[in-house]
Amino acid sequence: MERVTREGVAERIEQLDILDSVLKPLQQAAGRAVSQESRLKDLLSGTWLGHPLHPPLTDVVIGAWTSALFLDLLGGEGVEQAADRLVSVGILAAVPTAAAGLSDWADLSGGDRRVGGVHAIGNSSALALHVFSLAARRRGDRRRGIFLSAAGYAVASFSAWLGGHLSFARGVGVNQAAFDDAPTEWTPVLDADKLLDQRLTRAQADGLGVLLVLQDGQVHALSDRCTHRGCLLHEGKLNGDATVTCPCHGSTFRLDGSIVKGPATSPQPSYSARVLHGKVEIRRRSAQG
């Protein structure tokens, strides 16, 4: 029963390829509106915040509408104005929330795109219902206004559940390298003669994918999985300013792992590296000795 309620609905949506005929053009339009190279992309992604921007903004929207509904149902006539204002706050907050969500959704594909598309449609429907609710309230038709708010809240709750599925079951927005476990001891990962200057080279350390870069005689080591969506950095581009650009969505990192531009919000894990006895070795930076 748990699988039906928690996973079953989302899995059915993931398999609805009929949605692609509508969602692909919408996603392309979203990508054109917020291009990978723009500062707006970094702003909406939350690169400046060090955390995806969309989730905390949803708390403002849901929080305002939840509070309004409680006041409507339990507060009586003395709090009607406060309830109406909270509905308005949720409507206003929904605009940047939707913009951040669409920017994130533009990077998805396959089943994630379908679930995210239904999530966006649900949020848009909830917003429309609350707009109609506010209009009814201002006309003095509170019963209709409360009914529309309750309907909008129900739709928003289902949509929020889909958003939670994307984050917690599918890992969308999660640091993809968060659980990479680098060795604590110096560990050989590559013959030194296979490491070419100014080239992106992939190696393995006990199953961990590692990106190696030899520049000006110094070896740099990063996790090979981009923190944004898990794409392999060794398939990307080494730039002239000693940065690496991810091949999928354009996130760019310095060789110490810090972010130059998003949409990544988490820095790339970096490791200590050295050449010893003809081998490139790495270890976790926190290791001692």
C-alpha positions in Angstrom: 0.0 0.0 0.0 2.9 2.4 0.8 4.3 1.9 -2.7 1.0 2.8 -4.3 0.6 6.1 -2.4 4.3 7.2 -2.4 5.8 5.9 -5.6 3.0 4.5 -7.8 1.4 7.8 -8.9 4.8 9.4 -9.7 5.9 6.3 -11.6 2.8 6.4 -13.7 3.4 10.0 -14.5 7.1 9.2 -15.4 5.8 6.7 -18.0 3.4 9.1 -19.7 5.4 9.8 -22.8 2.3 11.4 -24.3 3.1 14.4 -22.2 6.3 15.1 -24.1 4.5 16.6 -27.1 3.5 19.4 -24.8 6.3 19.5 -22.3 9.2 19.5 -24.7 8.2 22.8 -26.5 7.5 24.4 -23.1 10.9 23.3 -21.8 12.6 24.7 -24.9 10.8 28.0 -24.4 11.9 28.1 -20.7 15.5 27.4 -21.8 15.4 30.3 -24.2 13.9 32.6 -21.7 16.6 31.7 -19.1 19.7 30.7 -21.0 22.5 28.7 -19.4 25.0 31.5 -19.9 22.8 34.2 -18.3 23.2 35.7 -14.8 19.5 35.2 -14.4 20.1 31.4 -14.6 22.5 31.6 -11.7 20.1 33.9 -9.8 17.1 31.6 -10.2 19.2 28.4 -9.6 20.4 29.7 -6.2 24.1 29.6 -7.1 24.6 32.8 -5.1 22.8 31.2 -2.1 24.7 28.0 -2.1 21.4 26.2 -2.1 18.6 25.7 -4.7 16.3 28.7 -4.6 13.0 27.1 -5.5 12.4 25.0 -2.3 12.7 27.8 0.3 10.5 30.0 -1.9 7.8 27.4 -1.9 7.7 27.5 1.9 6.6 31.2 1.7 3.8 30.4 -0.7 2.5 27.3 1.1 3.0 28.9 4.5 0.9 31.9 3.5 -1.9 29.9 2.0 -1.9 27.4 4.9 -2.2 30.3 7.4 -4.9 32.0 5.4 -7.0 28.7 5.3 -6.6 28.2 9.0 -7.8 31.8 9.7 -10.7 31.2 7.2 -11.9 28.1 8.9 -11.1 28.8 12.6 -10.6 32.5 13.0 -14.0 34.1 12.6 -15.0 37.5 11.2 -12.3 39.4 13.1 -9.5 37.9 11.0 -11.0 38.1 7.5 -8.7 40.9 6.4 -5.6 39.1 7.7 -6.7 35.9 5.8 -7.1 37.9 2.6 -3.7 39.5 3.0 -2.1 36.1 3.4 -3.7 34.9 0.2 -2.3 37.9 -1.5 1.2 37.3 0.0 1.1 33.7 -1.4 0.1 34.9 -4.8 2.9 37.5 -5.0 5.5 35.0 -3.7 4.3 32.4 -6.3 5.7 34.5 -9.1 9.5 34.2 -8.2 8.8 30.7 -7.0 7.5 29.7 -10.4 10.3 31.4 -12.2 12.9 29.5 -10.1 11.1 26.2 -10.6 10.9 26.6 -14.4 14.6 27.4 -14.5 15.3 24.1 -12.6 12.8 22.2 -14.7 14.5 23.3 -17.9 17.5 21.1 -17.0 15.4 17.9 -16.6 14.7 15.1 -19.1 12.7 11.9 -19.4 10.5 10.9 -16.5 11.8 13.7 -14.3 10.7 16.2 -16.9 7.2 14.7 -17.0 6.8 14.7 -13.2 8.2 18.2 -13.0 5.8 19.3 -15.8 2.8 18.0 -13.9 4.2 19.6 -10.7 4.4 23.0 -12.6 0.8 22.6 -14.0 -0.4 21.8 -10.5 1.3 24.9 -9.1 -0.1 27.1 -11.8 -3.6 25.7 -11.2 -3.3 26.4 -7.5 -2.1 29.9 -8.2 -5.1 30.5 -10.5 -7.5 29.2 -7.9 -6.1 31.5 -5.3 -6.3 34.5 -7.7 -10.0 33.7 -8.2 -10.4 33.3 -4.5 -9.0 36.7 -3.8 -11.3 38.2 -6.5 -14.3 36.6 -4.8 -13.2 37.8 -1.4 -12.9 41.4 -2.7 -16.4 41.1 -4.1 -17.7 40.1 -0.7 -18.4 36.5 -1.6 -16.4 34.9 1.2 -17.9 31.5 0.9 -16.8 31.2 -2.7 -13.5 32.7 -1.8 -12.8 30.2 1.0 -14.0 27.3 -1.2 -11.6 28.3 -4.0 -8.7 28.7 -1.5 -9.4 25.2 -0.1 -9.4 23.8 -3.6 -6.2 25.6 -4.5 -4.6 24.4 -1.3 -5.5 20.8 -2.1 -4.0 21.1 -5.6 -0.9 22.8 -4.2 -0.5 20.0 -1.6 -0.5 17.3 -4.3 1.9 19.4 -6.4 4.2 19.8 -3.4 4.2 16.0 -2.9 5.4 15.6 -6.5 8.1 18.2 -5.8 9.1 16.1 -2.8 9.3 13.0 -5.0 11.6 14.8 -7.4 13.9 15.9 -4.6 13.9 12.9 -2.3 13.2 10.0 -4.6 14.9 11.3 -7.8 17.6 13.5 -6.3 16.7 16.6 -8.3 18.3 19.6 -6.7 20.4 17.4 -4.4 24.2 17.7 -4.4 25.1 14.7 -6.6 28.5 14.3 -5.1 27.4 14.6 -1.5 28.1 10.9 -0.7 31.3 10.5 -2.7 33.7 8.8 -0.3 37.3 9.6 -1.1 40.1 7.5 0.5 41.7 8.8 3.6 45.1 7.3 2.7 47.2 8.1 -0.3 45.7 5.9 -3.1 47.2 5.3 -6.6 44.6 6.1 -9.3 46.6 6.5 -12.5 50.1 5.9 -14.0 51.7 9.4 -14.1 52.7 9.0 -17.8 49.1 8.8 -18.7 48.4 12.3 -17.3 48.8 14.8 -20.0 49.3 18.5 -19.4 46.2 20.7 -19.9 43.9 17.7 -20.4 40.9 16.4 -18.5 41.7 12.8 -17.4 39.4 10.4 -15.6 40.7 8.0 -13.0 39.2 5.7 -10.3 39.9 5.5 -6.6 38.1 2.5 -5.0 35.1 3.0 -7.3 35.1 6.8 -7.0 35.3 8.7 -10.3 38.1 11.3 -10.2 38.9 14.1 -12.6 42.6 14.8 -12.8 44.2 17.9 -14.4 47.9 18.6 -14.7 48.6 22.3 -15.0 51.9 24.1 -14.5 53.4 21.0 -13.0 50.7 20.7 -10.4 48.1 17.9 -10.2 44.6 18.8 -9.3 41.9 16.3 -8.4 38.1 16.8 -8.3 35.1 14.5 -8.1 34.2 13.6 -11.7 30.5 13.8 -11.0 29.1 17.3 -11.3 27.3 18.3 -8.1 24.4 19.8 -10.2 23.0 16.8 -12.1 25.8 14.2 -11.9 27.2 14.6 -15.4 30.9 13.5 -15.9 33.2 16.5 -15.9 36.0 14.8 -17.8 33.7 14.9 -20.8 33.5 18.7 -20.4 35.9 21.5 -21.3 39.1 22.8 -19.6 39.1 26.5 -20.1 42.1 28.9 -20.5 41.4 30.5 -17.1 42.0 27.1 -15.3 38.3 26.3 -14.9 36.3 23.2 -15.9 32.9 23.5 -17.5 30.4 20.7 -17.2 29.2 19.3 -20.6 25.5 19.1 -19.6 24.3 22.4 -18.2 27.4 24.6 -18.2 28.3 24.7 -14.5 31.9 25.9 -14.2 34.3 25.2 -11.4 37.8 26.3 -10.5 40.4 23.5 -10.0 39.9 23.9 -6.2 36.3 23.0 -6.7 34.8 26.4 -6.1 32.0 27.6 -8.3 32.5 30.2 -11.0 29.0 30.0 -12.5 25.9 27.8 -12.0 23.4 26.4 -12.2 25.3 24.3 -9.7 24.8 25.5 -6.1 27.3 23.2 -4.4 31.1 23.3 -4.9 32.8 20.4 -6.5 34.6 18.1 -4.0 38.4 18.4 -4.4 41.1 16.1 -3.2 44.8 16.3 -2.4 46.9 14.9 -5.2 50.6 14.1 -5.8 52.9 12.0 -8.0 55.0 9.4 -6.3 57.0 6.5 -7.8 55.4 7.0 -11.2 51.8 7.0 -9.9 49.2 9.7 -9.4 47.8 9.4 -5.9 44.9 11.1 -4.2 43.3 11.3 -0.8 40.7 13.2 1.1 41.8 16.7 1.9 41.0 16.3 5.6 43.3 13.4 5.9 46.5 13.9 8.0 50.0 12.6 7.7 
